Amino acid sequence: MQHDEFIGQVQNRAHLSSRGDAEVATRATLETLAERLAGREPFNAAAQLPRGIAQYLQHEYAGSGTRFSLDEFFQLVSQREGIELPDAIHHARVVIEVLTEAVSPGEISDIRSQLPSDFDPLFEAGSQGRMRVNT
């Protein structure tokens, strides 16, 4: 999948008004995911993505394995995106959905193996609507 296709899919599925908004949602989600993963895992996933998307998984805190819950993940995405939490939850879900189509099933399995089970809903394909977060 090419950069423009990835961002276009995020924009379309999240019903965002611009490609710039889709880029911000993608960056916020993938940067946060990269911090939650440990070791080389974010870099392994990045190797399967176009450079413009891959860079979001390759920042200085990528692979740090910072422990946080799914609720905290959504809070961080919301802060990074500068939007309300319900919208950030929806955007993060869409970005992960596109990510699962852009990288191999084995890589998604590797990513999921590092995350606690409370992250499972983030990866469940075909979910409709907005996910709920515990506050």
C-alpha positions in Angstrom: 0.0 0.0 0.0 1.3 3.4 -1.0 1.3 6.5 1.3 -1.5 8.3 -0.6 -3.6 5.1 -0.5 -3.1 4.6 3.2 -4.0 8.3 4.0 -6.9 8.2 1.5 -8.3 5.1 3.2 -8.1 6.7 6.7 -9.7 9.9 5.4 -12.6 8.0 3.7 -13.3 5.5 6.5 -13.0 8.1 9.3 -15.1 10.6 7.3 -12.4 13.3 7.7 -12.7 16.5 5.7 -9.1 16.6 4.5 -6.1 14.5 3.8 -4.2 16.7 6.4 -6.7 15.6 9.1 -6.1 12.0 8.0 -2.4 12.5 8.2 -2.7 13.9 11.8 -4.9 11.0 12.9 -2.5 8.5 11.4 0.5 10.1 13.0 -1.1 10.4 16.4 -2.2 6.7 16.4 1.0 5.2 15.1 3.3 7.3 17.3 1.3 6.2 20.3 1.3 2.6 19.2 5.1 2.7 18.7 5.6 3.8 22.3 3.5 1.0 23.6 5.4 -1.7 21.7 8.8 -3.0 22.9 12.1 -3.6 21.2 12.2 -3.7 17.4 8.5 -4.3 16.9 7.6 -0.8 15.7 10.5 -0.9 13.3 9.6 -4.3 12.0 6.1 -3.0 11.2 7.5 0.2 9.7 9.6 -1.9 7.3 6.4 -3.0 5.6 5.0 0.5 5.2 5.7 3.4 2.8 8.3 5.8 4.2 5.9 8.6 5.0 3.8 6.3 7.1 6.7 4.3 8.5 8.3 7.4 10.1 5.5 7.5 12.6 6.6 4.2 14.0 10.3 5.1 14.1 10.6 8.1 16.5 12.9 8.4 19.5 10.5 6.7 21.9 9.5 3.9 19.5 10.0 0.5 21.1 10.2 1.8 24.6 7.4 -0.5 25.7 5.7 2.1 27.8 2.9 0.5 29.7 -0.5 2.0 29.3 -4.1 0.7 29.0 -6.3 1.0 26.0 -8.1 3.9 27.6 -4.8 5.7 28.2 -3.8 4.9 24.6 -7.0 6.7 23.4 -6.3 9.6 25.7 -2.8 10.0 24.3 -4.1 9.9 20.7 -6.7 12.5 21.6 -4.0 14.8 23.0 -1.7 14.3 20.0 -4.5 14.9 17.6 -5.9 17.8 19.5 -9.5 16.5 19.3 -12.2 15.2 21.6 -11.8 11.7 22.9 -14.8 10.1 21.1 -13.4 11.3 17.7 -9.9 10.2 18.6 -11.2 6.7 19.5 -12.9 6.5 16.1 -9.8 7.7 14.2 -7.5 5.4 16.1 -9.7 2.4 15.2 -9.7 3.4 11.6 -6.0 3.9 11.4 -5.4 0.4 13.0 -7.9 -1.1 10.6 -5.9 0.3 7.6 -2.6 -0.7 9.2 -3.9 -4.3 9.5 -4.5 -4.3 5.7 -1.1 -2.7 4.9 1.2 -5.1 6.8 1.3 -8.9 6.9 -0.9 -10.9 9.2 2.2 -12.2 10.9 3.3 -8.7 11.7 -0.1 -7.8 13.1 0.1 -11.0 15.2 3.5 -9.9 16.5 2.1 -6.5 17.4 -0.9 -7.9 19.2 1.2 -10.4 21.1 2.8 -7.5 22.9 -0.5 -5.9 23.9 -2.8 -6.9 26.7 -6.2 -8.3 25.9 -7.9 -5.0 26.6 -6.4 -3.8 23.2 -8.2 -6.6 21.3 -11.2 -4.4 20.3 -8.8 -2.0 18.6 -7.9 -4.8 16.1 -11.3 -6.4 15.5 -12.2 -5.9 11.9 -15.7 -4.9 10.8 -16.6 -3.0 14.0 -19.1 -0.3 13.2 -19.5 3.0 15.0 -17.4 4.4 17.8 -15.8 2.4 20.5 -16.5 3.3 24.1 -13.8 4.2 26.5 -14.0 3.9 30.3 -13.6 7.2 32.0 
